[in-house]
Each structure stands twice: as C-alpha cells, then as structure tokens.
Amino acid sequence: MFVEARDGTLLYYTDWGNGPPIVLIHGWPLSSAMWEYQASALVQAGHRVVAYDRRGFGRSAQPWDGYDYDTFADDLAAVIEELDLREVTLVGFSMGGGEVARYLSRHGPDRIARAVLVSSVTPFLLAAPDNPDGVDRSVFDEMLRSLGEDRPAFLSSFGNTFFGTSMLDFSVSSEMMDWAKMIALQASPAATTACVHAFSETDFRPDMAAFTVPTLIIHGDADETVPLSSSSRIAARMIPDAQLVVYAGGSHALFAMQKDRLNGDLLAFVGARGRMLRA
C-alpha cells in the first residue's frame, strides 16, 4: 500500500493489526523491513502497527531530492493523516529518531500519545564548538567517500560496526548480515548519500522542547555507529521527564541483537501508557 506525500512522492507502508496505533520509523540505510521482529510482537500483543519506507528506501519512490528532515517530517505526517491515526506511539530508530523530533516540532503532538527513541541520532550528532561530544566530521566524510567509491563494499563492511560484530564474534548469523545488506542495497544511491548529510548535520536541539509527551529513550552502551555519549545521554537531559534505558553491551542494531528485550520494553511502555520502566 502507498501514501502520497505532499510533493507527490509515493511512500510504501504496511498496516497490520488492530488496537492502539504504533508507527515504526526505520534507520539508515535500511527500510521498514528491519522492524520484522518488533512489528510481529506488537501486533500479537494487540496493537495496530504501521511501518513505512522513507522516501528513497525500500519500496517507496526514489526522487532525486527531498532528503531533509522538514520533508521527512511532512512525509510522516502524510502517513499519519492519510490513515487518520490518533493516540499514536512514534518509534524512531537511529536517523528515524530525527523524524520523531522534527514531526513534533513541525506538526505538534495532537495525534501523538508517546514517543520512543531507539539508538537515535538526536539531538545533534556532528561535533561542533558548542557540541564537543559529537562525532568528528571526518567520520562522515569517510562514509561519503566510501559510498561513492564502492557502495556495496561499504555497506558490507558497515554491517560489522552496525551489528557490533568482529571476525571471531558469531552472535549474529551471516544470513542476518546478508539480509541487512540486501535491504540497504535497495535504496537509491542518491538517498543513501543525502541521508548521511541529513542525519549527521541536522541540529535537533531546538526540536527537543517539542517532546511534551511521555518519552522513552533506549540505547546500547557499545554502540559504535551512534555513540551513546554523543546522542541519547544528551537527549535524555534535554527532554523533560524522559526515561533513558541503557542496554549494557548493546550495539546499534538493538532491533536484531537484543530484540526480545527491546520488544518487552516497547510493550511495557505502550501498555502502561508511559509508565516508567525499570532500567
């Protein structure tokens, strides 16, 4: 199924189950397919689960431009409004956390009941004089150089950091790694490159005040893709009454590597309508 964004871009989505709605927003460089284990668990627990592909990724249309967070937030709004979703729980993973932040500041919380940020890039990933804990620009410059030189090779090697594996670490199967790479390769090269700029350079600090709904932040302390100290620790201080849950030894790919714990925490949060969890 597809929703038409404001500029005519077609956004692919799935809409499963019945009950309180949850919208899942995927990370870079994947698609909504990454939510396989969360979507099934949430539907089985009695929720309506909507997951969509960001423009340029998965089965959505692949325009040449429009890869900025104002547009991404408007795309999310198009999905929510077309399906007339209310009392929504927004769950944003990695760069998807940026959509949550920009949606709340741009469109307001009227349709939103709560928010969850998982391994999120918020509030500002790039190191700057007023953001000393951020990631050095050279890291993103090297990503862009490698994507331009050999995108398949980069995405293959990036998977090791993403999942937190090494040559002698067999905690994730080679098939899982291949699956993630296959999803990533479905994205357009233009979108893949443009989104590196978007998630690294967008400053969401002004958006943090828009989190006026109960907010859960989940992050792994061994995340080498989006370091905890550069992101969620800061976001938790900026969002009033936000709860930060840190997964000891958790990599970036919590949706796969710690899926059972993540599913349990999501269900506890949405089931309790924002009740605090035990860290």
C-alpha positions in Angstrom: 0.0 0.0 0.0 1.1 3.5 -0.7 0.5 7.0 0.7 1.2 10.1 -1.5 3.4 12.7 0.2 2.8 16.4 -0.3 5.1 16.6 -3.3 3.6 13.5 -4.9 6.3 11.0 -3.8 4.7 7.6 -3.1 5.6 6.1 0.3 5.2 2.4 0.8 3.7 1.2 4.1 2.3 -1.8 5.9 -0.6 -1.6 8.2 -1.1 -4.7 10.4 -3.3 -5.5 13.4 -5.9 -3.6 15.4 -5.7 -1.6 18.6 -3.7 1.4 19.7 -1.6 2.6 16.8 2.2 2.4 16.7 4.2 3.9 13.9 7.7 2.5 13.3 10.3 4.7 11.6 13.4 2.9 10.3 17.0 3.8 10.3 19.7 4.3 7.7 20.4 2.6 5.4 17.6 0.1 5.9 13.8 0.1 5.3 10.7 -0.8 7.3 11.7 -4.4 6.8 14.1 -4.0 9.7 11.1 -4.0 12.1 10.2 -7.6 11.3 10.6 -8.8 14.9 9.1 -5.8 16.6 6.1 -5.5 14.3 5.1 -9.1 14.8 5.4 -8.9 18.6 3.5 -5.7 18.8 0.6 -6.9 16.6 0.4 -10.1 18.6 0.1 -8.0 21.7 -3.0 -6.2 20.4 -1.6 -3.1 18.6 -2.1 -1.7 15.2 1.4 -1.4 13.7 2.2 0.9 10.7 5.7 0.8 9.2 6.7 2.8 6.2 9.7 3.1 4.0 11.4 6.5 4.0 11.5 8.2 0.5 14.4 6.7 -1.5 14.4 3.5 0.5 12.8 0.1 0.3 9.7 0.1 -1.8 9.0 3.8 -1.7 9.6 6.1 -4.7 13.1 7.3 -5.2 13.1 11.0 -6.1 16.3 12.8 -6.7 15.8 15.3 -3.8 13.7 15.9 -0.7 16.1 14.2 1.7 15.9 16.8 4.5 14.2 16.5 7.8 11.4 19.0 7.2 10.4 16.9 4.2 10.8 13.6 6.2 8.6 15.0 9.0 6.0 16.0 6.4 6.2 12.5 4.9 5.5 11.1 8.4 2.6 13.5 8.8 1.2 12.3 5.4 1.2 8.7 6.7 -0.5 9.6 10.0 -3.1 11.9 8.4 -3.9 9.6 5.5 -4.6 6.7 7.9 -6.3 9.1 10.4 -4.1 7.8 13.2 -4.7 9.2 16.7 -3.1 8.5 20.1 -0.1 7.3 18.2 3.1 5.9 19.7 6.0 7.0 17.5 9.1 4.7 17.5 12.1 6.1 15.7 15.3 4.1 15.2 18.7 5.8 14.6 18.0 8.5 11.9 14.3 7.8 12.4 14.6 9.5 15.8 15.1 12.7 13.9 11.7 12.3 12.2 10.1 12.0 15.6 11.8 15.1 16.8 11.1 17.2 13.7 7.5 15.9 13.4 6.7 17.0 17.0 8.2 20.5 16.5 6.7 20.9 13.0 3.3 19.3 13.4 2.7 19.2 17.1 1.6 16.4 19.5 -2.1 16.4 18.9 -2.1 13.0 17.3 0.7 11.6 19.4 0.4 9.8 22.8 4.1 9.0 23.4 7.5 8.7 21.7 10.3 6.2 21.7 13.8 6.9 20.5 16.0 3.8 19.8 19.7 4.2 19.1 18.7 7.7 17.9 20.9 10.4 16.3 19.1 13.1 18.4 19.8 15.8 19.5 22.9 16.6 17.3 25.4 14.1 16.0 28.1 16.3 14.5 30.9 17.7 16.6 30.9 21.5 16.8 32.4 24.1 19.1 29.1 24.1 21.1 28.7 20.3 20.7 32.1 18.9 21.8 30.7 15.4 22.5 29.6 14.9 18.9 31.2 12.8 16.2 34.0 14.3 14.2 33.1 15.4 10.6 35.9 13.2 9.2 33.9 10.1 10.1 31.0 11.1 7.9 33.4 12.4 5.2 34.9 8.9 5.0 31.5 7.3 4.8 30.6 9.5 1.9 33.9 8.8 0.1 33.5 5.1 0.6 29.9 5.1 -0.6 30.9 7.0 -3.8 33.8 4.6 -4.4 32.1 1.2 -3.8 28.7 1.4 -2.2 28.2 -2.4 -1.9 31.6 -2.9 -0.3 31.0 -0.1 2.2 27.6 -1.4 3.2 29.0 -4.8 3.7 31.8 -3.6 6.0 29.5 -1.1 7.7 27.3 -4.1 8.8 30.1 -5.2 11.2 30.0 -1.9 13.1 26.2 -1.7 12.8 25.7 -5.1 14.4 28.8 -4.8 16.7 30.5 -7.9 15.4 34.1 -8.9 14.8 35.8 -11.7 12.9 35.5 -14.1 15.8 32.1 -12.9 17.0 29.3 -15.2 15.9 26.5 -13.6 17.9 24.8 -12.7 14.6 24.4 -15.0 11.7 26.0 -14.3 8.3 22.5 -14.7 6.9 21.2 -11.8 9.1 24.1 -9.7 7.9 23.4 -10.5 4.3 19.7 -9.7 4.8 20.6 -6.2 6.2 22.9 -5.6 3.2 20.3 -6.7 0.8 17.8 -4.2 2.3 20.4 -1.4 2.2 21.2 -2.0 -1.4 17.5 -1.5 -2.4 17.9 2.2 -1.5 18.8 4.7 -4.2 22.4 5.9 -4.2 21.2 9.5 -4.1 19.1 8.8 -1.0 21.8 6.8 0.7 24.3 9.6 0.3 22.0 12.5 1.0 20.8 11.0 4.2 24.4 10.8 5.6 24.4 14.6 5.3 20.9 14.8 6.8 21.4 12.7 9.9 24.9 13.9 10.7 24.4 17.7 10.1 20.8 18.3 11.3 20.7 20.0 14.7 17.7 18.8 16.6 18.5 20.6 19.8 15.8 23.3 19.1 13.3 20.4 18.5 13.8 18.8 21.9 11.4 21.2 23.6 8.6 19.8 21.5 8.8 16.4 23.3 5.8 17.1 25.6 4.6 13.5 25.5 6.0 10.6 27.6 9.3 9.7 26.0 11.4 6.5 26.3 15.0 6.5 25.1 16.8 3.2 24.5 20.4 2.9 23.6 23.3 0.4 23.7 26.4 1.4 25.6 28.6 -0.4 23.0 27.0 1.4 20.0 29.9 2.4 17.7 27.6 3.7 15.0 25.8 6.4 17.1 27.7 6.6 20.3 25.6 6.9 23.5 27.6 9.8 24.8 27.0 11.8 21.6 23.3 11.3 21.4 20.9 9.7 23.9 22.6 10.7 27.1 22.3 14.3 25.9 18.7 13.9 24.6 17.6 12.4 28.0 18.8 15.6 29.7 17.0 17.8 27.2 13.6 16.1 27.2 11.6 16.7 30.3 10.9 13.5 32.3 12.4 11.3 29.6 13.5 7.9 30.7 16.8 6.6 29.4 17.3 2.8 29.4 20.8 1.7 28.6 21.5 -1.8 27.3 24.8 -3.0 28.6 26.9 -4.3 25.7 24.3 -3.3 23.2 25.3 -2.5 19.7 23.5 -0.2 17.3 21.2 -2.9 15.9 19.2 -3.5 19.0 16.2 -4.4 16.9 18.0 -7.6 15.9 20.7 -8.2 18.5 18.5 -7.6 21.6 15.1 -8.0 20.0 13.4 -9.8 22.9 14.4 -7.1 25.4 13.5 -4.3 23.1 10.1 -5.9 22.4 9.5 -6.3 26.1 10.4 -2.7 26.8 8.3 -1.3 24.0 5.3 -3.3 25.1 5.7 -2.3 28.8 5.9 1.3 27.7 2.9 1.4 25.4 0.9 -0.9 27.6 1.4 1.2 30.6 0.7 4.4 28.7 4.0 5.9 29.5 4.7 4.3 32.9 8.4 4.3 33.8 10.3 1.1 33.2 12.9 -0.5 35.4 16.3 0.4 33.9 
